[in-house]
Amino acid sequence: MNIEEEIKSLVEALDDACDQAFEEWSMNFTERQYNDLSNALGATHSTAWIFSVIEGGILKEALKRIQERKKC
């Protein structure tokens, strides 16, 4: 039994699952929220940047909460 290979395999599977979950969430979030933000602020480069910052903040908070749950 090669424990290191099993760990690498699990890390890869978890990483792939996280990537897929984020991609799906990001597409849905963008579909639901971007137009509202653009309508409120106007469609500018800064609107796209603000949206990206909001999206990143949500991702960061979600990952933080997952990490906190795993500490228990």
C-alpha beads as a LAMMPS data file, in Angstrom:
LAMMPS data file: protein, C-alpha beads

72 atoms
71 bonds

1 atom types
1 bond types

-500.0 500.0 xlo xhi
-500.0 500.0 ylo yhi
-500.0 500.0 zlo zhi

Masses

1 110.0

Atoms # bond

1 1 1 0.000 0.000 0.000
2 1 1 1.433 3.365 -1.049
3 1 1 -0.003 5.901 1.386
4 1 1 1.638 8.864 -0.360
5 1 1 0.002 7.941 -3.678
6 1 1 -3.368 7.555 -1.948
7 1 1 -2.995 11.008 -0.398
8 1 1 -2.052 12.521 -3.761
9 1 1 -5.019 10.806 -5.397
10 1 1 -7.438 12.127 -2.773
11 1 1 -6.004 15.637 -2.964
12 1 1 -6.427 15.591 -6.746
13 1 1 -10.016 14.336 -6.480
14 1 1 -10.910 16.971 -3.881
15 1 1 -9.222 19.682 -5.925
16 1 1 -11.141 18.657 -9.050
17 1 1 -14.425 18.601 -7.114
18 1 1 -13.754 22.065 -5.676
19 1 1 -12.898 23.449 -9.112
20 1 1 -16.078 22.012 -10.599
21 1 1 -18.231 23.279 -7.730
22 1 1 -16.739 26.778 -8.000
23 1 1 -17.190 26.888 -11.778
24 1 1 -20.843 25.870 -11.501
25 1 1 -21.512 28.312 -8.674
26 1 1 -19.684 31.136 -10.467
27 1 1 -21.708 30.688 -13.650
28 1 1 -24.975 30.647 -11.702
29 1 1 -23.934 33.612 -9.552
30 1 1 -22.949 35.626 -12.609
31 1 1 -26.216 34.823 -14.379
32 1 1 -28.232 35.851 -11.337
33 1 1 -26.316 38.902 -10.134
34 1 1 -24.176 40.569 -12.815
35 1 1 -27.010 42.252 -14.686
36 1 1 -28.425 43.696 -11.469
37 1 1 -25.031 45.122 -10.543
38 1 1 -24.482 46.456 -14.068
39 1 1 -27.892 48.102 -14.054
40 1 1 -27.174 49.696 -10.687
41 1 1 -23.626 50.894 -11.462
42 1 1 -23.542 50.966 -15.250
43 1 1 -21.556 48.593 -17.420
44 1 1 -17.959 49.756 -16.948
45 1 1 -14.568 48.190 -16.322
46 1 1 -14.892 49.103 -12.670
47 1 1 -18.236 47.273 -12.498
48 1 1 -16.557 44.087 -13.747
49 1 1 -13.761 44.599 -11.213
50 1 1 -16.224 45.186 -8.351
51 1 1 -18.142 42.063 -9.347
52 1 1 -14.913 40.050 -9.369
53 1 1 -14.004 41.339 -5.897
54 1 1 -17.459 40.392 -4.568
55 1 1 -17.195 36.936 -6.135
56 1 1 -13.713 36.457 -4.639
57 1 1 -14.934 37.570 -1.220
58 1 1 -17.779 35.068 -1.305
59 1 1 -15.364 32.298 -2.306
60 1 1 -12.918 33.251 0.452
61 1 1 -15.666 33.260 3.097
62 1 1 -17.084 29.946 1.887
63 1 1 -13.654 28.292 2.041
64 1 1 -13.067 29.761 5.502
65 1 1 -16.335 28.284 6.734
66 1 1 -15.460 24.870 5.286
67 1 1 -12.077 24.970 7.015
68 1 1 -13.722 25.938 10.312
69 1 1 -16.155 23.029 10.045
70 1 1 -13.293 20.604 9.446
71 1 1 -11.594 21.696 12.701
72 1 1 -14.345 20.097 14.749

Bonds

1 1 1 2
2 1 2 3
3 1 3 4
4 1 4 5
5 1 5 6
6 1 6 7
7 1 7 8
8 1 8 9
9 1 9 10
10 1 10 11
11 1 11 12
12 1 12 13
13 1 13 14
14 1 14 15
15 1 15 16
16 1 16 17
17 1 17 18
18 1 18 19
19 1 19 20
20 1 20 21
21 1 21 22
22 1 22 23
23 1 23 24
24 1 24 25
25 1 25 26
26 1 26 27
27 1 27 28
28 1 28 29
29 1 29 30
30 1 30 31
31 1 31 32
32 1 32 33
33 1 33 34
34 1 34 35
35 1 35 36
36 1 36 37
37 1 37 38
38 1 38 39
39 1 39 40
40 1 40 41
41 1 41 42
42 1 42 43
43 1 43 44
44 1 44 45
45 1 45 46
46 1 46 47
47 1 47 48
48 1 48 49
49 1 49 50
50 1 50 51
51 1 51 52
52 1 52 53
53 1 53 54
54 1 54 55
55 1 55 56
56 1 56 57
57 1 57 58
58 1 58 59
59 1 59 60
60 1 60 61
61 1 61 62
62 1 62 63
63 1 63 64
64 1 64 65
65 1 65 66
66 1 66 67
67 1 67 68
68 1 68 69
69 1 69 70
70 1 70 71
71 1 71 72
